[in-house]
């Protein structure tokens, strides 16, 4: 009987990570079959997805509470799948709260668990390490400083590096060819995020910011990177463009072309800031969450910076705007100020060169696949 791996990702960034793991593991272990929850990239890699990431896309405590009945049904569906199929390995990619519950369920069933992408224990809710000790057989981390946390707790851990180092390269088709940018035009990239709550809060904010910028400088044009599962009509339903000169790019290649080719990005905090950093893209990073969620997080989170690109750098290389600071007046004013001083944009580009150096040499997909292979064949990591 073919061995079976269940792999579960809860959002588009995890979908990409899961797909990379499956492609590499399929080379090492060709006879393994895959099922679980994910998106288009995991399906393309050969995973039978019982649940699509679109069904799981929530952010913030209020969103979670509102969607709790639906999330509970989806959890039961995955739990039943584990019970009926009894896979040889469960791989959980990020999406921490849902996946840690699934890990506990798998532990009760005697299924080995590999957790890929550490929750940010160094930022908030460090007590989750106890849950991880109880139900995770091995942890794969993206940043070298995270290994010490798990070693101290006795959790088998391995630093695999960050897959973005391999995935994020200069685009083969530049932005100017994708959206026909004239030589005298400057482009501002708009990246509102991918989850429903993010789009509702961020898209109107970005549109109003763009309107203010365009009123000050009519030569500016704007381009939006559409996340997987998001199209322009969905954004128009949230807030109309009203004649603003906005183009759209889609797919990973399109997003990277925008990051590499825009003069400046207005980008929601998340994995995309690291991608932009790897392409040395000048950016303003913003984020808005629901008021209740922010009140809770502000008491729990202990971070000087919220943007991954700044966290990895260990210093604030790019400006951040959180909650009330993320308003159209301030974003438009600061963005226009940067655009009027190209030397400052140049300094920001140069400072972002450190991001690729800090994220290592690449090869993360193969290393995480090797971890999965060890757990499949040996039931544990060879160095533990």
C-alpha positions as CSV (number, residue, x, y, z in Angstrom):
1,X,0.0,0.0,0.0
2,X,1.3,3.5,-0.9
3,X,2.3,5.6,2.1
4,X,0.1,8.6,2.7
5,X,1.0,12.1,3.9
6,X,-1.7,14.6,5.0
7,X,-0.5,18.2,4.6
8,X,-2.5,21.2,5.9
9,X,-2.0,24.8,5.0
10,X,-4.5,27.6,5.9
11,X,-3.6,30.5,3.7
12,X,-1.9,31.4,0.4
13,X,1.6,31.7,1.8
14,X,1.3,28.3,3.5
15,X,-0.1,26.9,0.2
16,X,3.2,27.9,-1.5
17,X,5.3,26.4,1.2
18,X,3.3,23.1,1.2
19,X,3.6,22.9,-2.6
20,X,7.4,23.3,-2.5
21,X,7.7,20.5,0.2
22,X,5.5,18.1,-1.8
23,X,7.4,18.7,-5.1
24,X,10.7,17.9,-3.4
25,X,9.4,15.0,-1.3
26,X,7.9,13.4,-4.5
27,X,11.4,13.3,-5.9
28,X,12.8,11.6,-2.8
29,X,9.8,9.3,-2.2
30,X,7.9,8.9,-5.6
31,X,5.3,6.4,-4.3
32,X,3.8,8.7,-1.6
33,X,0.3,10.1,-2.0
34,X,-0.9,13.4,-0.6
35,X,-4.2,14.8,0.7
36,X,-5.2,17.6,3.0
37,X,-6.1,21.3,2.9
38,X,-4.5,23.9,0.7
39,X,-4.9,25.9,-2.5
40,X,-4.1,25.9,-6.2
41,X,-0.3,25.5,-5.8
42,X,-0.7,22.4,-3.6
43,X,-3.2,20.9,-6.0
44,X,-0.8,21.5,-8.9
45,X,1.9,19.7,-6.9
46,X,-0.4,16.6,-6.5
47,X,-2.3,17.1,-3.3
48,X,-5.9,16.1,-3.1
49,X,-7.4,19.0,-1.2
50,X,-10.4,18.3,0.9
51,X,-10.6,21.9,2.0
52,X,-9.5,25.0,0.0
53,X,-7.6,27.8,1.7
54,X,-10.3,30.2,0.7
55,X,-12.6,28.5,3.3
56,X,-10.1,29.3,6.0
57,X,-9.1,32.8,5.2
58,X,-9.9,34.7,8.5
59,X,-7.8,37.2,10.4
60,X,-8.1,38.7,13.9
61,X,-10.0,37.6,16.9
62,X,-13.4,39.0,15.8
63,X,-13.1,37.3,12.4
64,X,-12.3,34.0,14.2
65,X,-15.2,34.3,16.6
66,X,-17.7,35.2,13.8
67,X,-16.5,32.3,11.7
68,X,-16.0,29.8,14.6
69,X,-18.9,27.5,13.6
70,X,-17.6,27.1,10.1
71,X,-14.0,26.6,11.3
72,X,-15.2,24.0,13.7
73,X,-16.9,22.1,10.9
74,X,-13.8,22.3,8.8
75,X,-11.7,21.0,11.7
76,X,-14.1,18.1,12.2
77,X,-13.8,17.3,8.5
78,X,-10.0,17.1,8.8
79,X,-10.1,15.2,12.1
80,X,-12.4,12.6,10.5
81,X,-10.0,12.3,7.6
82,X,-7.2,11.5,9.9
83,X,-9.3,9.0,11.8
84,X,-10.4,7.2,8.6
85,X,-7.2,7.3,6.6
86,X,-4.6,7.1,9.4
87,X,-1.8,8.7,7.3
88,X,1.9,7.9,7.9
89,X,2.7,11.5,8.5
90,X,0.8,14.8,9.2
91,X,2.6,18.0,8.0
92,X,1.1,21.2,9.3
93,X,2.1,24.5,7.6
94,X,1.7,27.6,9.8
95,X,-2.0,28.5,10.5
96,X,-1.1,28.0,14.1
97,X,-4.3,27.7,16.2
98,X,-6.2,25.5,13.8
99,X,-3.1,23.3,13.1
100,X,-2.1,22.9,16.8
101,X,-5.5,21.5,17.5
102,X,-5.1,19.2,14.6
103,X,-1.7,18.1,15.9
104,X,-3.2,17.2,19.3
105,X,-5.8,15.1,17.5
106,X,-3.1,13.4,15.4
107,X,-1.1,12.6,18.6
108,X,-4.1,10.9,20.1
109,X,-4.3,8.8,16.9
110,X,-0.6,7.9,17.0
111,X,0.2,9.9,13.8
112,X,3.6,11.6,13.6
113,X,3.4,15.4,13.2
114,X,5.9,17.7,11.5
115,X,5.1,21.4,12.0
116,X,6.5,23.7,9.4
117,X,6.9,27.4,10.2
118,X,7.2,28.3,13.9
119,X,4.5,30.4,15.6
120,X,6.1,33.7,16.7
121,X,6.7,32.6,20.3
122,X,9.4,35.3,20.5
123,X,6.7,37.9,19.9
124,X,3.6,36.7,21.8
125,X,2.0,33.8,23.6
126,X,5.2,32.0,24.4
127,X,3.2,29.6,26.6
128,X,2.2,27.8,23.4
129,X,5.6,26.0,23.6
130,X,3.9,23.6,26.1
131,X,1.3,22.6,23.6
132,X,4.0,22.1,20.9
133,X,6.0,19.8,23.4
134,X,2.9,17.7,23.8
135,X,1.8,17.1,20.2
136,X,4.6,17.9,17.7
137,X,7.3,15.4,16.8
138,X,9.5,17.8,14.9
139,X,9.5,21.5,14.2
140,X,10.9,23.1,11.0
141,X,11.8,26.8,11.4
142,X,12.5,29.5,8.9
143,X,14.8,31.7,10.9
144,X,18.0,30.5,12.7
145,X,17.3,32.4,16.0
146,X,14.1,30.3,16.4
147,X,16.0,27.0,17.0
148,X,17.1,27.9,20.5
149,X,13.5,28.2,21.7
150,X,12.7,24.6,20.8
151,X,16.1,23.2,21.9
152,X,15.5,24.6,25.4
153,X,12.1,23.0,25.4
154,X,13.3,19.7,24.2
155,X,11.4,19.8,20.9
156,X,13.2,18.2,18.0
157,X,13.9,21.2,15.7
158,X,15.8,21.9,12.5
159,X,16.5,25.2,10.7
160,X,15.6,24.7,7.1
161,X,16.0,28.3,5.8
162,X,13.4,30.4,4.0
163,X,11.9,29.1,0.7
164,X,11.5,32.7,-0.4
165,X,15.2,32.9,-1.1
166,X,14.8,30.5,-4.0
167,X,11.3,31.7,-5.1
168,X,11.9,35.4,-5.2
169,X,14.1,36.4,-8.1
170,X,14.2,39.1,-10.6
171,X,11.2,38.6,-12.9
172,X,11.7,37.4,-16.5
173,X,8.9,39.8,-17.7
174,X,9.5,43.2,-16.2
175,X,6.6,45.4,-15.0
176,X,7.0,47.9,-17.8
177,X,6.1,45.1,-20.3
178,X,3.2,43.8,-18.2
179,X,1.4,47.1,-17.8
180,X,3.0,49.3,-20.5
181,X,4.8,51.8,-18.2
182,X,6.1,54.8,-20.1
183,X,9.6,56.0,-19.4
184,X,8.4,59.2,-17.7
185,X,5.8,57.5,-15.5
186,X,6.3,56.5,-11.9
187,X,4.4,53.5,-10.5
188,X,3.2,53.0,-6.9
189,X,2.4,49.4,-6.0
190,X,-0.6,48.6,-3.8
191,X,-0.6,45.3,-1.9
192,X,-3.7,45.1,0.4
193,X,-3.2,41.5,1.6
194,X,-5.1,38.3,0.7
195,X,-7.6,37.5,3.5
196,X,-11.1,38.8,3.5
197,X,-10.7,40.9,6.6
198,X,-7.5,42.4,5.3
199,X,-9.1,43.4,2.0
200,X,-12.2,45.0,3.7
201,X,-10.0,47.1,5.9
202,X,-7.1,47.8,3.5
203,X,-8.5,48.3,0.1
204,X,-10.6,51.4,0.9
205,X,-7.6,52.8,2.8
206,X,-5.3,52.3,-0.2
207,X,-7.8,53.7,-2.7
208,X,-8.2,56.9,-0.6
209,X,-4.4,57.1,-0.3
210,X,-4.0,56.7,-4.1
211,X,-6.7,59.4,-4.7
212,X,-4.8,61.9,-2.5
213,X,-1.5,61.1,-4.1
214,X,-3.0,61.4,-7.6
215,X,-4.6,64.7,-6.8
216,X,-1.1,66.0,-5.8
217,X,0.7,64.4,-8.7
218,X,-1.5,63.4,-11.7
219,X,1.5,61.8,-13.4
220,X,1.5,58.9,-10.9
221,X,-0.1,55.6,-11.8
222,X,-0.9,52.7,-9.5
223,X,-0.7,48.9,-9.8
224,X,-2.3,46.3,-7.6
225,X,-0.9,42.8,-7.0
226,X,-3.9,40.4,-6.8
227,X,-3.4,37.6,-4.3
228,X,-4.5,34.1,-5.2
229,X,-8.3,33.9,-5.2
230,X,-8.8,37.7,-5.5
231,X,-9.8,39.5,-8.7
232,X,-10.4,43.1,-9.5
233,X,-14.2,42.7,-9.3
234,X,-14.0,41.6,-5.7
235,X,-12.0,44.7,-4.9
236,X,-14.5,46.9,-6.8
237,X,-17.3,45.5,-4.7
238,X,-15.5,46.7,-1.6
239,X,-14.7,50.2,-3.0
240,X,-14.9,51.5,-6.5
241,X,-11.9,52.9,-8.3
242,X,-13.7,55.9,-9.7
243,X,-11.4,56.5,-12.7
244,X,-8.1,56.3,-10.9
245,X,-5.3,55.0,-13.2
246,X,-5.0,51.5,-11.6
247,X,-3.6,48.4,-13.3
248,X,-3.6,44.8,-12.0
249,X,-1.1,42.1,-12.0
250,X,-1.7,38.5,-10.8
251,X,0.3,35.4,-9.8
252,X,3.6,35.2,-8.1
253,X,5.5,36.4,-11.2
254,X,3.2,39.4,-11.5
255,X,3.6,40.3,-7.8
256,X,7.4,40.0,-8.0
257,X,7.4,42.1,-11.2
258,X,5.5,44.8,-9.4
259,X,7.8,44.7,-6.4
260,X,10.9,44.9,-8.6
261,X,9.5,47.5,-11.0
262,X,7.5,50.0,-8.9
263,X,9.1,53.1,-7.6
264,X,7.4,52.6,-4.2
265,X,5.1,50.0,-2.5
266,X,2.3,50.5,-0.1
267,X,2.2,47.0,1.4
268,X,0.2,45.2,4.1
269,X,2.4,43.7,6.7
270,X,2.9,40.0,6.1
271,X,5.1,37.6,4.2
272,X,4.9,39.9,1.1
273,X,7.2,42.4,2.9
274,X,10.0,39.8,3.0
275,X,9.4,39.1,-0.7
276,X,9.6,42.8,-1.4
277,X,12.7,43.1,0.7
278,X,14.5,40.3,-1.2
279,X,13.9,42.4,-4.3
280,X,15.1,45.5,-2.6
281,X,11.8,47.3,-3.1
282,X,11.3,50.6,-1.3
283,X,8.1,50.3,0.8
284,X,5.8,51.7,3.4
285,X,4.3,48.9,5.5
286,X,0.9,49.3,7.1
287,X,-1.7,47.1,8.9
288,X,-5.1,47.6,10.3
289,X,-7.0,45.0,12.4
290,X,-10.4,45.2,14.2
291,X,-10.4,47.3,17.3
292,X,-11.0,44.4,19.7
293,X,-8.3,42.3,18.1
294,X,-5.8,45.2,18.3
295,X,-6.7,45.8,22.0
296,X,-5.9,42.2,22.8
297,X,-2.8,42.0,20.6
298,X,-1.3,45.2,21.9
299,X,-1.4,43.7,25.4
300,X,0.2,40.4,24.3
301,X,2.7,41.3,21.6
302,X,6.2,42.4,22.6
303,X,7.7,43.6,19.3
304,X,9.4,46.9,18.3
305,X,8.6,46.1,14.7
306,X,5.6,44.4,13.0
307,X,7.0,44.1,9.5
308,X,8.8,40.8,8.9
309,X,11.3,42.6,6.7
310,X,12.3,44.8,9.7
311,X,12.2,41.9,12.1
312,X,14.6,39.9,10.0
313,X,16.9,42.9,9.6
314,X,16.9,43.5,13.3
315,X,16.2,47.2,12.7
316,X,13.6,49.4,11.1
317,X,14.7,49.7,7.4
318,X,11.3,50.7,6.2
319,X,8.5,52.8,7.8
320,X,5.6,51.1,9.6
321,X,2.0,52.3,10.1
322,X,-0.3,50.4,12.5
323,X,-3.9,51.1,13.2
324,X,-4.6,54.8,13.4
325,X,-1.2,55.7,12.0
326,X,-2.3,53.8,8.9
327,X,-4.5,56.6,7.5
328,X,-4.8,58.1,4.0
329,X,-3.5,61.5,5.0
330,X,-0.2,60.2,6.5
331,X,0.4,57.4,4.0
332,X,-0.1,59.8,1.1
333,X,2.0,62.5,2.6
334,X,4.9,60.2,3.5
335,X,4.7,58.4,0.1
336,X,4.8,61.6,-1.9
337,X,7.7,62.9,0.2
338,X,9.7,59.8,-0.6
339,X,8.9,60.0,-4.3
340,X,10.1,63.6,-4.3
341,X,13.4,62.5,-2.9
342,X,14.8,59.7,-5.0
343,X,18.0,59.6,-3.1
344,X,16.1,58.4,0.0
345,X,14.5,55.7,-2.1
346,X,18.0,54.7,-3.2
347,X,19.3,54.5,0.4
348,X,16.3,52.3,1.3
349,X,17.0,50.0,-1.6
350,X,20.7,49.6,-0.6
351,X,19.8,48.9,3.1
352,X,17.4,46.1,2.0
353,X,20.3,44.2,0.4
354,X,20.9,42.7,3.9
355,X,17.7,40.8,3.8
356,X,18.9,38.2,1.3
357,X,22.1,37.8,3.2
358,X,20.2,37.1,6.5
359,X,17.9,34.6,5.0
360,X,20.6,32.2,3.9
361,X,21.6,30.3,0.8
362,X,18.3,28.7,-0.3
363,X,17.4,25.1,-0.6
364,X,14.7,25.2,2.0
365,X,12.2,23.1,0.0
366,X,14.7,20.2,-0.2
367,X,15.6,20.4,3.5
368,X,12.0,20.3,4.7
369,X,11.4,17.4,2.3
370,X,14.3,15.6,3.9
371,X,12.9,16.1,7.3
372,X,9.5,14.7,6.2
373,X,11.3,11.7,4.6
374,X,13.2,11.0,7.9
375,X,9.9,11.0,9.8
376,X,8.3,8.8,7.3
377,X,11.1,6.2,7.3
378,X,12.5,6.4,10.8
379,X,9.7,8.0,12.8
380,X,12.1,10.6,14.2
381,X,14.9,13.0,13.1
382,X,18.3,11.3,12.8
383,X,20.0,13.8,15.0
384,X,17.6,13.3,18.0
